[in-house]
Amino acid sequence: MRNLSSKKIPVILDTDIGEDIDDTWALGFLLKCPEFDVKLITTTTDDTVLKAKLVAKFLEIAGRTDIPIGIGPSENRKKGKQYSWIKDYKLSEYSGSVYKNGIEVLCSTIIDSPDSITLIAIGPLGTVAGALKMNPNITENARFVGMHGSIRIGYKGAPSPYPEYNVEHDIQSCREVFQAPWKKTITPLDTCGNIVLSGDNFERIMNCDNTIVKLIKENFKIWAKEKSLTKLITEDKKTSILFDTVAIYLGFSEELLNIEDLKIKVTKKGITKISEKGNNIRCAITWKDVQAFKDLLVNRLVKS
């Protein structure tokens, strides 16, 4: 575990927040990690302006308007599952900085940083791949941490790999990011696909009233209603799978995970396959103590 008294880690988060709720949990977790100095948050996939609104409103209420936002290239005008939370919010209301060209500001933030940046990507990789095209030299001052792929285990613990959404949605961009010559670490479904909070940890979240947890719960309830999953909260008393939170953890620690150095190739179907023709990637394959991670996640979130 990194010494909390040491220098903070400069970090950029690239997110497709707004479709699955795990990005919102990950954003809250990021803001609750004292190891990080958050330099920028960029949006990717679908309607990236709406995604920037989600980030902006969250940061505004959380009192973190010191963090600039970069809007990645939009693919469509899909509103996502959390739209009702920001339908009346204007991006111009954000008192921090908003950059229309997210790719450009991502590049400049990395290149201009006096210290190496940790880039945590928790969505499809169109914005990151765009930055690599604009300035391939960003790899010299950044390391990549991602929630991507499925190496030996698929969704819901399936005993074989599966085309994971963040890869399958933009296979070419994923290939370009994986082929780039920077240090790469990923949490595939093997380790992020089993992160569900239940029992005491779920109750601690539901009984917490600090600002960030309130923001997460507001969005969780909206998302659950949109997905017809309100039963998760009211009866099952658990969260959905919080895939992206593991990538946030990998941004500052690997203590609770077993990492394997593997050569990974992205197939035409979006499978992240171990292959001699693949690229060197550090893969978080198994947990040393998954419960300790869940406890850490909740402890960070509920802390005042």
C-alpha positions in Angstrom: 0.0 0.0 0.0 1.3 3.4 -0.9 2.4 5.6 2.0 -0.3 8.3 2.4 2.3 10.8 3.4 4.2 10.5 0.2 3.6 12.6 -2.9 0.1 12.4 -4.4 -0.3 10.5 -7.7 -1.3 12.8 -10.6 -4.3 11.1 -12.2 -6.7 11.5 -15.2 -10.0 9.6 -15.3 -11.6 8.7 -18.6 -15.2 7.6 -18.1 -18.3 6.6 -20.0 -20.4 7.5 -17.0 -24.2 7.4 -17.4 -25.0 4.0 -18.9 -23.9 1.6 -16.1 -23.9 2.9 -12.6 -20.4 1.5 -11.7 -18.7 4.6 -13.2 -20.6 6.8 -10.7 -19.4 4.6 -7.8 -15.9 4.8 -9.3 -16.0 8.6 -9.5 -17.0 8.8 -5.9 -14.3 6.4 -4.9 -11.7 8.4 -6.8 -12.6 11.6 -5.0 -12.3 9.7 -1.6 -8.8 8.5 -2.3 -6.2 10.7 -0.6 -3.5 9.1 -2.8 -4.7 11.0 -5.9 -4.3 14.5 -7.3 -7.0 14.5 -9.9 -5.9 16.6 -12.8 -8.7 16.0 -15.3 -11.8 13.9 -16.1 -12.6 13.2 -19.7 -15.7 11.6 -21.1 -16.0 8.9 -23.8 -18.6 7.0 -25.9 -22.2 7.9 -26.8 -23.3 11.5 -26.0 -20.1 12.8 -24.3 -21.6 16.2 -23.6 -24.4 14.6 -21.4 -21.7 12.5 -19.7 -19.7 15.7 -19.0 -22.9 17.1 -17.4 -23.1 14.1 -15.1 -19.5 14.6 -14.1 -19.9 18.4 -13.7 -23.0 18.2 -11.5 -21.4 15.5 -9.4 -18.2 17.5 -8.9 -20.1 20.8 -8.3 -22.1 19.3 -5.5 -19.1 17.5 -4.1 -17.2 20.8 -3.9 -14.5 19.7 -6.4 -14.8 22.2 -9.2 -11.0 22.5 -9.1 -11.1 19.4 -11.4 -11.3 20.3 -15.1 -13.5 18.3 -17.5 -12.7 17.4 -21.1 -15.5 16.3 -23.5 -14.5 13.4 -25.8 -15.8 12.8 -29.3 -19.5 12.0 -29.3 -20.9 8.9 -31.1 -24.6 9.6 -30.9 -27.2 11.4 -28.8 -28.0 8.5 -26.5 -29.3 9.9 -23.2 -28.2 7.0 -20.9 -29.9 5.7 -17.7 -29.1 8.6 -15.5 -30.4 11.4 -17.7 -33.2 12.5 -15.5 -30.5 13.5 -12.9 -29.0 16.1 -15.2 -31.8 17.0 -17.7 -32.2 20.5 -16.1 -28.4 21.0 -15.5 -26.5 23.3 -17.8 -22.9 22.7 -18.4 -22.3 26.4 -18.3 -23.3 26.3 -14.6 -20.1 24.4 -13.8 -17.8 26.9 -12.1 -14.7 24.9 -13.0 -13.1 24.5 -16.5 -14.8 22.6 -19.3 -12.9 21.9 -22.5 -14.8 21.0 -25.6 -11.8 19.2 -27.1 -11.3 16.5 -24.5 -8.6 14.8 -26.6 -6.5 17.9 -26.9 -6.7 18.7 -23.1 -5.9 15.1 -22.3 -2.8 15.3 -24.4 -1.7 18.7 -23.0 -2.3 17.6 -19.4 -0.1 14.6 -19.8 2.7 16.4 -21.8 2.8 19.4 -19.5 2.8 17.4 -16.2 6.1 17.6 -14.3 5.4 14.1 -13.0 4.2 11.0 -14.8 0.4 10.8 -15.0 -1.7 7.7 -14.2 -4.5 7.5 -16.8 -7.4 5.4 -15.5 -9.8 4.5 -18.2 -13.1 2.9 -17.3 -15.0 2.9 -20.6 -14.4 2.2 -24.3 -11.2 3.7 -25.4 -12.1 6.1 -28.2 -11.0 9.2 -26.4 -7.7 7.7 -25.2 -7.0 6.3 -28.7 -7.7 9.7 -30.1 -5.2 11.2 -27.8 -2.6 8.7 -28.9 -3.2 9.7 -32.5 -2.9 13.4 -31.7 0.3 13.0 -29.7 1.9 9.5 -29.5 4.5 11.0 -27.1 1.9 10.9 -24.2 3.1 7.4 -23.6 6.4 8.7 -22.3 4.8 10.6 -19.4 1.9 8.3 -18.5 0.9 4.8 -17.5 -2.4 3.2 -18.4 -4.7 1.5 -16.0 -8.0 0.1 -17.4 -11.1 -1.8 -16.7 -11.0 -3.9 -19.9 -11.2 -7.5 -21.0 -11.9 -11.0 -19.9 -8.9 -13.3 -19.7 -10.0 -16.6 -18.2 -13.4 -15.7 -16.6 -16.4 -14.1 -18.2 -19.4 -12.3 -17.0 -21.0 -13.6 -13.7 -18.1 -16.0 -13.2 -18.5 -17.9 -16.5 -15.5 -20.3 -16.8 -14.4 -18.9 -20.1 -13.5 -15.5 -21.6 -16.2 -13.3 -23.0 -16.2 -10.1 -25.2 -16.2 -7.5 -22.4 -18.2 -4.3 -23.2 -15.4 -1.7 -22.9 -13.4 -3.7 -25.4 -16.1 -5.0 -27.7 -17.7 -1.5 -28.1 -14.6 -0.1 -29.8 -12.2 -3.0 -30.7 -9.9 -0.9 -32.8 -9.4 1.8 -30.2 -8.7 -0.9 -27.6 -6.0 -2.5 -29.9 -4.4 0.9 -30.4 -4.2 1.6 -26.6 -2.9 -1.9 -25.9 -0.3 -1.6 -28.6 1.0 1.7 -27.4 4.4 1.6 -25.6 3.3 2.6 -22.1 3.1 0.6 -19.0 -0.3 -1.0 -19.0 -2.3 -2.6 -16.2 -5.8 -3.9 -16.4 -8.5 -5.4 -14.3 -10.4 -7.8 -16.5 -13.7 -9.5 -15.6 -11.6 -12.1 -13.8 -11.2 -9.6 -10.9 -13.7 -6.8 -11.4 -16.7 -9.0 -12.3 -17.5 -10.0 -8.7 -17.6 -6.7 -6.9 -21.0 -6.5 -5.3 -21.7 -4.9 -2.0 -24.2 -6.6 0.3 -24.8 -7.3 4.0 -23.2 -4.9 6.4 -21.3 -3.0 3.7 -24.6 -2.3 1.8 -26.3 -1.1 5.0 -23.3 1.2 5.8 -23.7 2.8 2.4 -27.5 3.1 2.6 -27.2 4.6 6.2 -24.5 7.1 5.2 -25.4 10.7 4.5 -22.1 12.3 3.4 -22.3 14.3 0.2 -20.5 11.8 -2.1 -22.5 8.8 -0.9 -25.7 10.8 -1.3 -24.8 11.6 -4.9 -24.0 8.0 -5.6 -27.3 6.8 -4.0 -29.4 9.4 -5.9 -27.9 8.1 -9.2 -28.1 4.5 -8.2 -31.8 4.8 -7.5 -32.5 6.5 -10.8 -30.4 3.9 -12.7 -32.1 1.0 -10.9 -35.5 2.4 -11.8 -34.5 2.9 -15.4 -33.2 -0.7 -15.6 -36.2 -2.1 -13.7 -33.8 -3.2 -11.0 -35.3 -1.4 -8.0 -35.6 -4.8 -6.4 -31.8 -4.8 -6.0 -32.1 -2.0 -3.5 -35.4 -2.7 -1.8 -35.4 -6.5 -1.6 -32.0 -8.0 -2.5 -30.2 -5.2 -0.6 -27.1 -5.2 -2.7 -25.4 -3.2 -5.4 -25.0 -4.1 -9.0 -21.5 -5.2 -10.1 -19.1 -2.3 -9.4 -16.5 -3.2 -12.1 -14.9 0.1 -12.4 -14.0 0.6 -8.8 -11.2 -2.0 -9.2 -9.5 0.2 -11.8 -9.5 3.1 -9.3 -7.9 0.9 -6.7 -5.2 -0.2 -9.2 -4.3 3.5 -9.6 -2.8 3.5 -6.2 -2.3 -0.1 -5.0 -2.0 -3.7 -6.1 -1.6 -5.1 -2.6 -4.9 -7.1 -2.6 -4.5 -8.5 -6.2 -2.4 -11.1 -8.0 -0.9 -9.6 -11.1 0.3 -11.6 -14.1 2.5 -10.3 -17.0 0.7 -11.6 -20.1 0.8 -11.0 -23.8 -2.7 -10.0 -24.8 -4.2 -9.9 -28.3 -7.6 -8.4 -29.0 -9.5 -10.6 -31.4 -12.0 -9.6 -34.1 -14.8 -10.5 -31.7 -13.4 -8.4 -28.9 -11.9 -11.3 -26.8 -8.7 -10.4 -24.9 -6.8 -13.5 -25.7 -3.4 -14.7 -24.3 -1.2 -14.9 -27.4 2.5 -14.8 -28.3 1.4 -12.2 -30.9 -0.1 -10.0 -28.2 1.1 -7.0 -26.3 2.7 -7.0 -22.8 0.0 -6.1 -20.2 0.0 -6.5 -16.5 -3.3 -8.2 -15.7 -5.0 -8.4 -12.3 -6.1 -12.0 -12.6 -7.1 -13.1 -9.1 -7.8 -11.6 -5.7 -5.6 -12.2 -2.6 -8.5 -10.8 -0.5 -11.6 -9.5 -2.3 -13.5 -8.9 1.0 -10.7 -6.6 2.1 -11.1 -4.6 -1.1 -14.9 -4.3 -0.6 -14.3 -3.2 3.0 -11.8 -0.6 1.9 -14.1 0.7 -0.8 -16.9 1.2 1.7 -14.6 2.6 4.4 -13.4 5.2 2.0 -16.8 6.2 0.8 -18.5 6.5 4.1 -15.7 8.4 5.7 -16.7 12.0 6.5 
